[in-house]
């Protein structure tokens, strides 16, 4: 199994910083980062799997559903080890 640090890419780190500063929907985040929504969703799902981010579905009355995304903690420390 890969560790969380081996799954962090430059794009995922930018996404993590973005949701830490301003949580929002996947659509809002992808627009802020000028990224394709499907690519942003894959990265959100990966951050959620590693425990660095959370995604929860919210029902919007009369408007369907939205997946709210936020960082798992206010402060996250990543340590890299090069072998």
N, CA, C and O of each residue as an XYZ file, in Angstrom:
332
protein
N       0.835     -1.184      0.000
C       0.000      0.000      0.000
C       0.877      1.244      0.000
O       1.862      1.314      0.735
N       0.524      2.215     -0.815
C       1.300      3.450     -0.885
C       1.012      4.328      0.329
O      -0.108      4.353      0.838
N       2.029      5.043      0.782
C       1.830      5.981      1.879
C       1.209      7.251      1.337
O       1.199      7.479      0.127
N       0.688      8.082      2.233
C       0.065      9.340      1.814
C       1.063     10.213      1.084
O       0.711     10.860      0.097
N       2.300     10.244      1.549
C       3.281     11.131      0.923
C       3.647     10.689     -0.492
O       4.031     11.520     -1.315
N       3.533      9.390     -0.790
C       3.855      8.946     -2.141
C       2.720      9.240     -3.116
O       2.893      9.076     -4.324
N       1.592      9.660     -2.627
C       0.444      9.993     -3.466
C       0.287     11.490     -3.679
O      -0.643     11.918     -4.363
N       1.159     12.279     -3.119
C       1.051     13.727     -3.246
C       1.777     14.184     -4.507
O       2.978     13.970     -4.669
N       1.024     14.810     -5.384
C       1.586     15.396     -6.595
C       1.531     16.912     -6.452
O       0.932     17.428     -5.508
N       2.140     17.607     -7.363
C       2.099     19.070     -7.343
C       0.659     19.562     -7.437
O       0.271     20.494     -6.734
N      -0.133     18.935     -8.306
C      -1.537     19.337     -8.474
C      -2.340     19.061     -7.206
O      -3.182     19.873     -6.820
N      -2.091     17.929     -6.556
C      -2.827     17.611     -5.321
C      -2.419     18.525     -4.179
O      -3.248     18.881     -3.342
N      -1.165     18.903     -4.136
C      -0.716     19.837     -3.109
C      -1.380     21.196     -3.310
O      -1.796     21.828     -2.339
N      -1.484     21.652     -4.556
C      -2.172     22.917     -4.851
C      -3.644     22.824     -4.459
O      -4.205     23.773     -3.912
N      -4.266     21.686     -4.738
C      -5.659     21.489     -4.376
C      -5.817     21.500     -2.855
O      -6.747     22.112     -2.331
N      -4.921     20.833     -2.157
C      -4.966     20.798     -0.694
C      -4.834     22.198     -0.114
O      -5.566     22.564      0.806
N      -3.917     22.968     -0.639
C      -3.766     24.360     -0.176
C      -5.030     25.165     -0.436
O      -5.451     25.965      0.399
N      -5.626     24.948     -1.591
C      -6.831     25.681     -1.965
C      -7.998     25.360     -1.034
O      -8.694     26.263     -0.571
N      -8.209     24.072     -0.761
C      -9.337     23.726      0.106
C      -9.066     24.083      1.561
O      -9.999     24.283      2.339
N      -7.802     24.163      1.926
C      -7.468     24.607      3.281
C      -7.830     26.080      3.445
O      -8.381     26.477      4.471
N      -7.521     26.885      2.437
C      -7.836     28.315      2.481
C      -9.329     28.584      2.339
O      -9.883     29.425      3.046
N      -9.984     27.858      1.412
C     -11.393     28.106      1.142
C     -12.081     26.816      0.700
O     -12.033     26.458     -0.477
N     -12.725     26.115      1.643
C     -13.465     24.912      1.268
C     -14.566     25.263      0.263
O     -14.989     26.416      0.176
N     -15.019     24.275     -0.485
C     -16.089     24.509     -1.440
C     -16.439     23.251     -2.189
O     -16.020     22.155     -1.817
N     -17.205     23.410     -3.241
C     -17.593     22.262     -4.062
C     -16.458     21.919     -5.023
O     -15.543     22.714     -5.237
N     -16.535     20.733     -5.592
C     -15.522     20.319     -6.560
C     -15.520     21.286     -7.752
O     -14.458     21.643     -8.263
N     -16.691     21.699     -8.183
C     -16.791     22.641     -9.301
C     -16.117     23.959     -8.956
O     -15.340     24.483     -9.755
N     -16.405     24.505     -7.774
C     -15.786     25.768     -7.357
C     -14.270     25.643     -7.290
O     -13.550     26.534     -7.740
N     -13.792     24.550     -6.735
C     -12.352     24.350     -6.578
C     -11.678     24.194     -7.940
O     -10.615     24.765     -8.181
N     -12.298     23.419     -8.827
C     -11.697     23.233    -10.157
C     -11.645     24.555    -10.916
O     -10.683     24.809    -11.642
N     -12.659     25.397    -10.760
C     -12.646     26.710    -11.416
C     -11.556     27.606    -10.833
O     -10.851     28.295    -11.571
N     -11.421     27.593     -9.501
C     -10.373     28.404     -8.857
C      -8.985     28.008     -9.321
O      -8.115     28.860     -9.505
N      -8.777     26.691     -9.513
C      -7.463     26.183     -9.882
C      -7.279     26.072    -11.400
O      -6.216     25.665    -11.870
N      -8.313     26.434    -12.163
C      -8.273     26.350    -13.635
C      -7.936     24.929    -14.087
O      -7.071     24.710    -14.935
N      -8.657     23.965    -13.484
C      -8.451     22.551    -13.798
C      -9.747     21.930    -14.274
O     -10.832     22.426    -13.970
N      -9.633     20.853    -15.013
C     -10.790     20.094    -15.439
C     -11.474     19.520    -14.199
O     -10.804     19.036    -13.286
N     -12.808     19.574    -14.166
C     -13.550     19.128    -12.994
C     -13.291     17.649    -12.691
O     -13.147     17.282    -11.526
N     -13.231     16.797    -13.718
C     -13.027     15.364    -13.473
C     -11.643     15.090    -12.884
O     -11.497     14.195    -12.051
N     -10.636     15.838    -13.299
C      -9.285     15.678    -12.734
C      -9.271     16.146    -11.285
O      -8.651     15.510    -10.432
N      -9.947     17.247    -11.006
C     -10.022     17.744     -9.626
C     -10.755     16.736     -8.744
O     -10.361     16.518     -7.598
N     -11.816     16.123     -9.264
C     -12.555     15.131     -8.481
C     -11.677     13.921     -8.155
O     -11.710     13.419     -7.032
N     -10.903     13.457     -9.120
C      -9.993     12.323     -8.853
C      -9.012     12.682     -7.740
O      -8.737     11.865     -6.861
N      -8.488     13.898     -7.781
C      -7.541     14.320     -6.744
C      -8.227     14.494     -5.391
O      -7.641     14.168     -4.359
N      -9.450     14.999     -5.379
C     -10.214     15.110     -4.132
C     -10.437     13.724     -3.546
O     -10.259     13.520     -2.345
N     -10.824     12.775     -4.383
C     -11.042     11.396     -3.912
C      -9.758     10.805     -3.335
O      -9.794     10.111     -2.319
N      -8.631     11.076     -3.979
C      -7.344     10.556     -3.483
C      -6.971     11.203     -2.153
O      -6.496     10.515     -1.249
N      -7.175     12.508     -2.017
C      -6.889     13.174     -0.739
C      -7.785     12.634      0.366
O      -7.347     12.498      1.508
N      -9.031     12.327      0.037
C      -9.942     11.747      1.029
C      -9.474     10.344      1.432
O      -9.528      9.989      2.609
N      -9.017      9.546      0.460
C      -8.516      8.193      0.767
C      -7.301      8.237      1.685
O      -7.140      7.368      2.542
N      -6.453      9.231      1.516
C      -5.247      9.322      2.338
C      -5.500     10.022      3.670
O      -4.616     10.068      4.526
N      -6.702     10.569      3.848
C      -7.031     11.230      5.110
C      -6.628     12.690      5.172
O      -6.756     13.314      6.225
N      -6.147     13.250      4.075
C      -5.730     14.657      4.062
C      -6.891     15.615      3.790
O      -6.816     16.799      4.116
N      -7.948     15.101      3.198
C      -9.117     15.918      2.895
C     -10.385     15.143      3.168
O     -10.358     13.922      3.327
N     -11.497     15.854      3.222
C     -12.789     15.208      3.392
C     -13.742     15.719      2.327
O     -13.676     16.878      1.919
N     -14.614     14.852      1.889
C     -15.637     15.219      0.913
C     -16.957     14.669      1.423
O     -17.092     13.468      1.655
N     -17.926     15.554      1.594
C     -19.230     15.113      2.074
C     -20.309     15.637      1.145
O     -20.263     16.781      0.694
N     -21.265     14.793      0.871
C     -22.333     15.163     -0.041
C     -23.408     15.931      0.708
O     -23.838     15.536      1.791
N     -23.830     17.032      0.112
C     -24.889     17.857      0.691
C     -26.040     17.917     -0.296
O     -25.834     18.018     -1.505
N     -27.256     17.853      0.232
C     -28.441     17.978     -0.613
C     -28.812     19.451     -0.687
O     -28.949     20.125      0.333
N     -28.971     19.939     -1.913
C     -29.379     21.319     -2.138
C     -30.853     21.294     -2.529
O     -31.186     20.886     -3.642
N     -31.737     21.722     -1.638
C     -33.176     21.650     -1.921
C     -33.532     22.280     -3.271
O     -33.270     23.458     -3.512
N     -34.126     21.478     -4.130
C     -34.543     21.946     -5.437
C     -33.431     22.064     -6.457
O     -33.687     22.436     -7.601
N     -32.189     21.752     -6.068
C     -31.053     21.924     -6.977
C     -30.149     20.701     -7.068
O     -29.076     20.782     -7.666
N     -30.550     19.584     -6.498
C     -29.722     18.387     -6.580
C     -28.773     18.244     -5.412
O     -29.130     18.520     -4.266
N     -27.556     17.810     -5.711
C     -26.560     17.539     -4.669
C     -25.242     18.240     -4.979
O     -24.952     18.594     -6.122
N     -24.462     18.427     -3.932
C     -23.151     19.036     -4.074
C     -22.195     18.296     -3.147
O     -22.564     17.936     -2.029
N     -20.983     18.073     -3.601
C     -19.973     17.450     -2.755
C     -19.106     18.565     -2.186
O     -18.364     19.224     -2.915
N     -19.209     18.771     -0.862
C     -18.402     19.784     -0.186
C     -17.042     19.213      0.170
O     -16.951     18.101      0.688
N     -15.988     19.962     -0.103
C     -14.623     19.487      0.101
C     -13.898     20.430      1.053
O     -14.003     21.652      0.945
N     -13.160     19.836      1.986
C     -12.354     20.635      2.925
C     -11.134     19.844      3.371
O     -11.086     18.621      3.241
N     -10.163     20.552      3.893
C      -8.971     19.887      4.424
C      -9.353     19.158      5.707
O     -10.248     19.595      6.431
N      -8.684     18.060      5.985
C      -8.996     17.258      7.165
C      -8.555     17.949      8.458
O      -9.101     17.671      9.526
N      -7.581     18.838      8.366
C      -7.078     19.539      9.548
C      -6.652     20.947      9.156
O      -6.359     21.219      7.991
N      -6.620     21.826     10.132
C      -6.202     23.200      9.872
C      -4.726     23.273      9.493
O      -4.315     24.107      8.686
N      -3.945     22.389     10.089
C      -2.515     22.357      9.796
C      -2.112     20.930      9.452
O      -2.404     19.993     10.195
N      -1.439     20.778      8.320
C      -0.996     19.453      7.867
C       0.497     19.531      7.601
O       0.974     20.418      6.893
N       1.221     18.589      8.181
C       2.673     18.560      7.989
C       3.025     17.335      7.164
O       2.725     16.208      7.558
N       3.654     17.551      6.032
C       4.095     16.467      5.171
C       5.612     16.349      5.265
O       6.322     17.351      5.181
N       6.105     15.139      5.438
C       7.532     14.895      5.538
C       7.919     13.948      4.403
O       7.304     12.897      4.223
N       8.921     14.322      3.659
C       9.393     13.477      2.555
C      10.676     12.771      2.957
O      11.559     13.362      3.578
N      10.765     11.504      2.595
C      11.976     10.735      2.862
C      12.500     10.221      1.527
O      11.777      9.555      0.787
N      13.722     10.522      1.229
C      14.343     10.087     -0.016
C      15.335      8.991      0.321
O      16.280      9.196      1.082
N      15.102      7.829     -0.257
C      15.982      6.698      0.067
C      17.108      6.590     -0.928
O      17.948      5.697     -0.814
